[in-house]
């Protein structure tokens, strides 16, 4: 049998994405997003320590549409990474590996992430002067 006669292994074009594979990829993406947000968080902390003028500049950036979109994305990434990390801790203990439980906990991670992000924004925005 030559190399050309052998069948190719099925790849992404063949398999339908499953919730566990999609959430695994999203876990990696949110981890990278959280890491990329660290320099902006450090800038905000430095501006806070530097004085009112530096803080006003940082605050104006984070209150802009781009800044708000970044904050929304980072808050979702944080809550998703946290929720899915808890799920992974259960997996490390050998729990939740059957398909039904894995799918159920995957959906719980999604709903928890969306719910916690929404709750954080609803509670925080009036206090920090956004949408007030």
Beta strands, then each sheet from edge to edge (+ up, - down):
end
